[in-house]
């Protein structure tokens, strides 16, 4: 933040020798001048090239237009009101604080805006053939105006900081969003923000997906109460976190060791926690995606539900069900040769096929598990060999069949009643 934020607000000044027609001539330039200023700011300051969409972009454009209008009003009448302009400047300062930025970029934008404005207004003044002392006074007023805008924005910035927490946490929240944005940010931009956040960039990270659990019986309290009582304050200082959005998550530098996990589980006792895979920093978004997928699989019963779930323990499930439609197609294509067999018999064959092919169980073991006679198992295996033929002996084909059977077993768990899902069971002709 530059020292201009601490200067007293310059007051509107009377400039002798301003002809009555000059403010009107200035106003005619304002619409195109506002667009030129915005374009130049976006060209010179990379941060604004990325953040000019949505509510912030609209507020910034409104702020530029309002500031130009107010300046011309003050040239015509130094007692003209500033209320509308001040409200917009405070709002822009609040936006900077909430985005985790300093005021450096906004103050630079004000200076650029005044430089562009003066180049344009100087042409208007020259056409009016005003004395050089009037032009000098007007130029001084333009650049003093930048200080006035910066001071008012600083008020909004400080207010927002008081309302929304410390600047460091704001920087960290923004850093977390950047790391997960997958937008190809340059290392310099990321490193600069990490320095402001006081958070050294690690080589590897582990993303953690969390979800508020049901309230403990008899307490009436859940995750939100936990947070209000300071549970989040017990999270280690080197962890980046966002527990307030639609996708609550944490980012942990490096792997999650046993001690760290115990502290985390205690701090987030009212959350279900899924530990993603430890990956290089640039794959952080993938780690979070896998953790969220594991959370969904736990919700649907495919993997066992617990307060803490490790993605590392469920890699096969995550892989096989990462594309549900493709998984359906694999099972349909591999098992379509069973379509002509009646449904009950088809189910018996599949129940036998899995332990025989995938788990390599013996006839006796399969018979014991299924509760049937060994001769029944031998008959079914003979049928399966006739149906699938040489595919059973080909290594690649055998692997594909094993994966299809594994997918079918996982898809069974997606049904609340435990029956074979419609998408997994081969369709009878």
C-alpha positions as CSV (number, residue, x, y, z in Angstrom):
1,X,0.0,0.0,0.0
2,X,1.4,3.4,-0.9
3,X,1.6,6.4,1.3
4,X,-1.2,8.1,-0.6
5,X,-3.7,6.1,1.4
6,X,-2.7,8.1,4.5
7,X,-3.0,11.6,2.9
8,X,-5.9,13.8,3.8
9,X,-8.6,13.8,1.2
10,X,-8.0,16.7,-1.3
11,X,-11.0,19.0,-1.4
12,X,-12.6,20.4,-4.6
13,X,-10.8,23.5,-5.6
14,X,-11.9,26.5,-7.6
15,X,-9.9,27.0,-10.8
16,X,-10.1,30.5,-12.1
17,X,-10.6,31.0,-15.8
18,X,-12.6,27.9,-16.6
19,X,-15.1,28.9,-19.3
20,X,-18.7,27.8,-18.8
21,X,-18.6,25.5,-21.9
22,X,-15.6,23.5,-20.8
23,X,-17.3,21.0,-18.5
24,X,-19.9,20.3,-21.2
25,X,-17.1,19.6,-23.6
26,X,-15.5,17.3,-21.1
27,X,-18.7,15.4,-20.5
28,X,-19.0,14.6,-24.2
29,X,-15.7,12.7,-23.9
30,X,-16.6,10.6,-20.8
31,X,-18.3,7.5,-22.4
32,X,-15.4,6.6,-24.7
33,X,-12.8,7.8,-22.1
34,X,-14.2,5.4,-19.6
35,X,-13.7,2.5,-22.0
36,X,-10.2,3.7,-22.9
37,X,-9.2,3.8,-19.2
38,X,-10.6,0.3,-18.5
39,X,-8.8,-1.1,-21.6
40,X,-5.5,0.5,-20.5
41,X,-5.8,-0.7,-16.9
42,X,-6.4,-4.3,-18.1
43,X,-3.4,-4.1,-20.5
44,X,-1.0,-2.8,-17.9
45,X,-2.2,-4.6,-14.7
46,X,-2.4,-8.4,-15.2
47,X,-4.7,-8.9,-12.2
48,X,-7.4,-6.8,-13.8
49,X,-7.1,-8.6,-17.1
50,X,-8.3,-11.8,-15.2
51,X,-10.9,-10.3,-12.8
52,X,-13.1,-8.0,-14.9
53,X,-16.0,-10.4,-15.2
54,X,-19.0,-10.8,-12.9
55,X,-20.0,-8.4,-10.1
56,X,-16.4,-7.1,-9.6
57,X,-16.0,-6.1,-13.2
58,X,-19.4,-4.4,-13.2
59,X,-18.5,-2.5,-10.0
60,X,-15.1,-1.5,-11.5
61,X,-16.7,-0.1,-14.7
62,X,-19.3,1.7,-12.7
63,X,-16.6,3.2,-10.4
64,X,-14.6,4.5,-13.4
65,X,-17.7,6.1,-14.9
66,X,-18.8,7.6,-11.6
67,X,-15.3,8.9,-10.8
68,X,-15.0,10.7,-14.2
69,X,-18.5,12.2,-13.9
70,X,-17.8,13.5,-10.4
71,X,-14.5,15.0,-11.5
72,X,-16.2,17.0,-14.2
73,X,-18.9,18.0,-11.8
74,X,-16.3,19.3,-9.4
75,X,-14.6,21.3,-12.2
76,X,-18.0,23.0,-12.9
77,X,-18.9,23.3,-9.2
78,X,-16.4,22.6,-6.4
79,X,-19.2,22.0,-4.0
80,X,-20.8,19.2,-6.1
81,X,-21.6,16.1,-4.1
82,X,-19.2,13.1,-3.9
83,X,-21.5,10.6,-2.2
84,X,-22.1,8.3,-5.2
85,X,-18.4,8.3,-6.1
86,X,-17.3,7.7,-2.6
87,X,-19.7,4.7,-2.2
88,X,-18.2,3.1,-5.4
89,X,-14.6,3.7,-4.3
90,X,-15.3,2.2,-0.9
91,X,-16.9,-0.8,-2.6
92,X,-13.8,-1.3,-4.8
93,X,-11.6,-1.2,-1.7
94,X,-13.8,-3.8,-0.1
95,X,-13.6,-6.0,-3.1
96,X,-9.8,-5.9,-3.0
97,X,-9.8,-6.9,0.7
98,X,-12.2,-9.8,0.1
99,X,-10.1,-11.0,-2.9
100,X,-7.1,-11.1,-0.6
101,X,-5.2,-8.4,-2.5
102,X,-3.3,-5.3,-1.3
103,X,-4.4,-1.9,-2.5
104,X,-1.3,-1.6,-4.7
105,X,-3.1,-2.7,-7.9
106,X,-6.1,-0.5,-7.3
107,X,-4.0,2.6,-6.6
108,X,-1.9,1.8,-9.7
109,X,-5.2,1.6,-11.6
110,X,-6.2,5.1,-10.3
111,X,-2.9,6.5,-11.5
112,X,-3.2,5.0,-14.9
113,X,-6.8,6.2,-15.1
114,X,-5.8,9.8,-14.3
115,X,-2.9,9.7,-16.9
116,X,-5.3,8.5,-19.6
117,X,-7.9,11.0,-18.6
118,X,-5.5,13.9,-18.6
119,X,-4.2,13.1,-22.1
120,X,-7.7,13.2,-23.3
121,X,-8.8,16.3,-21.3
122,X,-5.7,18.2,-22.3
123,X,-6.8,18.0,-25.9
124,X,-10.2,19.5,-24.8
125,X,-8.4,22.3,-22.9
126,X,-6.1,23.0,-25.8
127,X,-9.1,23.4,-28.1
128,X,-10.6,25.8,-25.6
129,X,-7.3,27.9,-25.8
130,X,-7.1,28.4,-22.1
131,X,-4.1,30.1,-20.5
132,X,-1.2,27.9,-19.5
133,X,-1.7,28.5,-15.8
134,X,-5.3,27.2,-16.1
135,X,-4.1,24.1,-17.8
136,X,-1.5,23.6,-15.1
137,X,-4.1,24.0,-12.3
138,X,-6.4,21.6,-14.1
139,X,-3.6,19.0,-14.5
140,X,-2.8,19.3,-10.7
141,X,-6.5,18.8,-9.9
142,X,-6.6,15.6,-12.0
143,X,-3.6,13.9,-10.3
144,X,-4.7,15.1,-6.8
145,X,-8.0,13.4,-7.6
146,X,-6.2,10.1,-7.8
147,X,-5.1,10.5,-4.2
148,X,-8.6,11.3,-3.2
149,X,-9.9,8.1,-4.8
150,X,-7.2,6.1,-3.1
151,X,-8.0,7.5,0.3
152,X,-11.7,6.7,0.0
153,X,-11.0,3.2,-1.3
154,X,-8.6,2.6,1.6
155,X,-11.5,3.3,4.0
156,X,-13.5,0.5,2.4
157,X,-10.5,-1.8,2.4
158,X,-9.9,-1.3,6.1
159,X,-13.6,-1.7,6.9
160,X,-13.7,-5.0,5.0
161,X,-10.6,-6.3,6.8
162,X,-12.2,-5.6,10.1
163,X,-15.4,-7.4,9.0
164,X,-14.0,-10.4,7.3
165,X,-10.8,-11.3,9.3
166,X,-7.1,-10.9,8.8
167,X,-5.5,-10.0,5.5
168,X,-3.3,-13.1,5.7
169,X,-6.3,-15.5,5.7
170,X,-7.8,-13.6,2.8
171,X,-4.6,-14.1,0.9
172,X,-4.6,-17.7,1.8
173,X,-8.2,-18.2,0.7
174,X,-7.4,-16.6,-2.6
175,X,-4.2,-18.7,-3.0
176,X,-6.2,-21.9,-2.4
177,X,-8.7,-20.9,-5.1
178,X,-5.8,-20.2,-7.5
179,X,-4.1,-23.5,-6.8
180,X,-7.3,-25.4,-7.6
181,X,-8.3,-23.2,-10.5
182,X,-6.6,-25.3,-13.2
183,X,-6.2,-22.1,-15.2
184,X,-2.5,-22.4,-15.8
185,X,-1.3,-19.5,-13.6
186,X,2.4,-18.7,-13.9
187,X,4.7,-19.7,-11.1
188,X,5.6,-16.0,-10.6
189,X,1.9,-15.0,-9.9
190,X,1.4,-18.0,-7.6
191,X,4.7,-17.4,-5.8
192,X,3.9,-13.7,-5.3
193,X,0.6,-14.5,-3.8
194,X,2.0,-17.3,-1.6
195,X,4.6,-14.8,-0.3
196,X,1.8,-12.4,0.6
197,X,-0.1,-15.2,2.3
198,X,3.0,-16.2,4.3
199,X,2.7,-19.8,2.9
200,X,5.8,-21.3,1.3
201,X,4.8,-23.3,-1.8
202,X,5.4,-27.0,-1.2
203,X,6.4,-29.5,-3.9
204,X,3.6,-31.9,-3.0
205,X,0.1,-31.5,-1.5
206,X,-2.7,-33.6,-0.2
207,X,-6.3,-32.4,-0.7
208,X,-8.9,-33.3,1.8
209,X,-12.7,-33.3,1.0
210,X,-14.9,-32.8,4.0
211,X,-18.6,-32.8,4.6
212,X,-20.6,-31.8,7.7
213,X,-21.8,-35.0,9.4
214,X,-25.1,-35.4,11.2
215,X,-25.4,-33.8,14.6
216,X,-24.2,-36.1,17.4
217,X,-27.2,-37.8,19.2
218,X,-28.6,-35.6,21.9
219,X,-26.3,-32.6,21.4
220,X,-28.2,-30.8,18.6
221,X,-24.8,-29.6,17.3
222,X,-23.2,-30.2,14.0
223,X,-20.3,-28.9,12.0
224,X,-21.5,-25.3,12.0
225,X,-21.6,-25.3,15.8
226,X,-18.2,-26.9,15.8
227,X,-16.8,-24.0,13.7
228,X,-18.6,-21.4,15.8
229,X,-16.9,-22.9,18.9
230,X,-13.5,-22.6,17.4
231,X,-12.9,-26.1,16.0
232,X,-11.3,-24.6,12.9
233,X,-8.8,-22.6,14.9
234,X,-7.2,-25.9,15.9
235,X,-6.2,-26.8,12.3
236,X,-2.5,-26.5,11.8
237,X,-1.3,-23.1,10.6
238,X,0.3,-24.5,7.4
239,X,-3.1,-25.9,6.1
240,X,-5.1,-23.9,3.6
241,X,-8.9,-24.5,4.0
242,X,-12.3,-23.5,2.8
243,X,-15.1,-24.9,4.9
244,X,-17.8,-22.4,4.0
245,X,-18.5,-23.1,0.4
246,X,-20.5,-25.8,-1.5
247,X,-17.3,-27.9,-1.7
248,X,-15.6,-27.7,1.7
249,X,-12.0,-28.8,1.6
250,X,-8.5,-28.5,2.9
251,X,-5.1,-28.4,1.3
252,X,-2.2,-30.0,3.3
253,X,1.4,-29.5,2.4
254,X,3.0,-32.9,1.7
255,X,1.6,-36.3,2.8
256,X,-0.8,-36.7,5.7
257,X,1.0,-38.6,8.4
258,X,-0.7,-40.4,11.3
259,X,-0.1,-37.7,13.8
260,X,-1.5,-35.0,11.5
261,X,-4.5,-37.1,10.7
262,X,-5.3,-37.6,14.4
263,X,-5.1,-33.8,15.0
264,X,-7.2,-33.2,11.9
265,X,-9.9,-35.7,12.9
266,X,-10.1,-34.1,16.4
267,X,-10.4,-30.6,15.0
268,X,-13.1,-31.6,12.5
269,X,-14.9,-34.0,14.7
270,X,-18.3,-33.0,13.1
271,X,-17.1,-33.7,9.6
272,X,-16.6,-36.7,7.4
273,X,-13.1,-36.5,6.1
274,X,-11.7,-38.0,2.9
275,X,-7.9,-37.9,2.4
276,X,-7.0,-37.5,-1.2
277,X,-3.8,-38.7,-2.9
278,X,-0.5,-36.9,-2.3
279,X,0.4,-35.3,-5.6
280,X,2.6,-32.5,-7.1
281,X,1.2,-29.0,-6.5
282,X,0.0,-28.7,-10.1
283,X,-2.2,-31.8,-9.7
284,X,-4.0,-30.4,-6.6
285,X,-7.4,-30.2,-8.3
286,X,-7.2,-33.8,-9.3
287,X,-6.5,-34.9,-5.7
288,X,-9.6,-33.0,-4.6
289,X,-11.6,-34.5,-7.4
290,X,-10.7,-38.0,-6.3
291,X,-11.4,-37.3,-2.7
292,X,-14.8,-35.9,-3.6
293,X,-15.5,-39.0,-5.7
294,X,-14.6,-41.2,-2.8
295,X,-17.0,-39.2,-0.6
296,X,-19.8,-39.9,-3.1
297,X,-18.9,-43.6,-3.2
298,X,-19.1,-43.7,0.6
299,X,-22.5,-42.0,0.5
300,X,-23.7,-44.6,-2.0
301,X,-22.3,-47.6,-0.1
302,X,-19.7,-48.7,-2.6
303,X,-17.0,-48.2,-0.1
304,X,-17.3,-48.4,3.6
305,X,-18.4,-45.2,5.3
306,X,-16.3,-43.9,8.2
307,X,-15.3,-40.5,9.7
308,X,-11.9,-40.7,8.0
309,X,-11.6,-42.4,4.5
310,X,-8.3,-42.8,2.7
311,X,-8.4,-42.6,-1.1
312,X,-5.2,-44.7,-1.1
313,X,-7.2,-47.7,0.2
314,X,-9.8,-47.4,-2.6
315,X,-7.8,-46.8,-5.8
316,X,-9.4,-49.7,-7.7
317,X,-12.9,-48.5,-6.9
318,X,-12.1,-44.9,-7.8
319,X,-10.5,-46.0,-11.1
320,X,-13.2,-48.5,-12.2
321,X,-16.1,-46.1,-11.4
322,X,-14.5,-42.8,-12.5
323,X,-16.6,-42.9,-15.7
324,X,-19.9,-44.6,-14.8
325,X,-21.2,-44.7,-18.4
326,X,-18.0,-46.2,-19.7
327,X,-18.1,-48.8,-16.9
328,X,-21.6,-49.7,-18.0
329,X,-20.4,-50.2,-21.5
330,X,-17.5,-52.4,-20.5
331,X,-19.8,-54.8,-18.5
332,X,-22.4,-54.9,-21.3
333,X,-19.9,-55.7,-24.0
334,X,-18.0,-58.3,-21.9
335,X,-21.2,-60.0,-20.6
336,X,-23.5,-59.7,-23.6
337,X,-22.8,-63.4,-24.5
338,X,-25.0,-64.2,-21.5
339,X,-28.0,-62.3,-22.8
340,X,-29.7,-65.4,-24.2
341,X,-29.6,-67.2,-20.8
342,X,-32.6,-66.9,-18.5
343,X,-32.2,-64.2,-15.7
344,X,-31.9,-66.6,-12.8
345,X,-29.5,-68.9,-14.5
346,X,-27.4,-65.9,-15.7
347,X,-27.2,-64.7,-12.1
348,X,-26.0,-68.1,-10.9
349,X,-23.3,-68.2,-13.6
350,X,-22.1,-64.7,-12.7
351,X,-22.0,-65.6,-9.0
352,X,-19.8,-68.6,-9.9
353,X,-17.7,-66.8,-12.5
354,X,-16.4,-64.1,-10.2
355,X,-14.8,-66.3,-7.5
356,X,-13.5,-68.8,-10.1
357,X,-12.0,-66.3,-12.6
358,X,-11.1,-63.3,-10.5
359,X,-10.3,-64.8,-7.1
360,X,-9.0,-68.1,-8.3
361,X,-11.0,-70.1,-5.7
362,X,-11.2,-73.8,-6.0
363,X,-14.4,-75.7,-6.8
364,X,-14.8,-76.7,-3.2
365,X,-14.3,-73.2,-1.9
366,X,-16.8,-71.8,-4.4
367,X,-19.4,-74.4,-3.5
368,X,-18.9,-73.6,0.2
369,X,-19.4,-69.9,-0.4
370,X,-22.4,-70.3,-2.6
371,X,-23.9,-73.1,-0.6
372,X,-24.3,-75.5,-3.5
373,X,-22.9,-78.9,-4.4
374,X,-19.4,-79.2,-6.0
375,X,-20.9,-80.8,-9.0
376,X,-23.2,-77.8,-9.5
377,X,-20.1,-75.6,-9.5
378,X,-18.3,-77.9,-12.0
379,X,-21.3,-77.8,-14.3
380,X,-21.4,-74.0,-14.2
381,X,-17.7,-73.7,-14.9
382,X,-18.1,-76.0,-17.9
383,X,-20.9,-73.7,-19.1
384,X,-18.8,-70.6,-18.7
385,X,-15.9,-72.2,-20.6
386,X,-18.3,-73.1,-23.4
387,X,-19.8,-69.6,-23.5
388,X,-16.6,-67.5,-23.2
389,X,-14.3,-69.9,-25.0
390,X,-10.7,-68.9,-25.7
391,X,-11.3,-65.5,-24.1
392,X,-10.7,-67.1,-20.7
393,X,-7.2,-68.3,-21.7
394,X,-6.1,-65.0,-23.4
395,X,-4.3,-62.8,-20.8
396,X,-5.7,-59.5,-22.1
397,X,-9.3,-60.8,-22.5
398,X,-9.2,-62.5,-19.1
399,X,-8.1,-59.2,-17.4
400,X,-11.0,-57.4,-19.1
401,X,-13.4,-60.0,-17.9
402,X,-12.1,-59.7,-14.4
403,X,-12.4,-55.9,-14.5
404,X,-16.0,-56.2,-15.8
405,X,-16.9,-58.6,-12.9
406,X,-15.3,-56.2,-10.4
407,X,-17.3,-53.3,-11.8
408,X,-20.5,-55.4,-11.6
409,X,-19.8,-56.2,-8.0
410,X,-19.2,-52.5,-7.1
411,X,-22.4,-51.5,-9.0
412,X,-24.4,-54.0,-6.9
413,X,-23.6,-51.9,-3.9
414,X,-25.2,-48.8,-5.5
415,X,-28.6,-50.4,-5.0
416,X,-30.1,-49.9,-1.6
417,X,-31.5,-53.4,-1.6
418,X,-28.2,-55.0,-2.7
419,X,-29.7,-56.4,-5.9
420,X,-27.7,-56.3,-9.1
421,X,-28.2,-52.9,-10.7
422,X,-30.0,-52.6,-14.0
423,X,-27.0,-50.9,-15.6
424,X,-24.6,-53.7,-14.4
425,X,-26.6,-56.8,-15.3
426,X,-26.5,-57.9,-18.9
427,X,-29.7,-57.2,-20.7
428,X,-31.7,-60.3,-21.7
429,X,-32.8,-60.5,-25.2
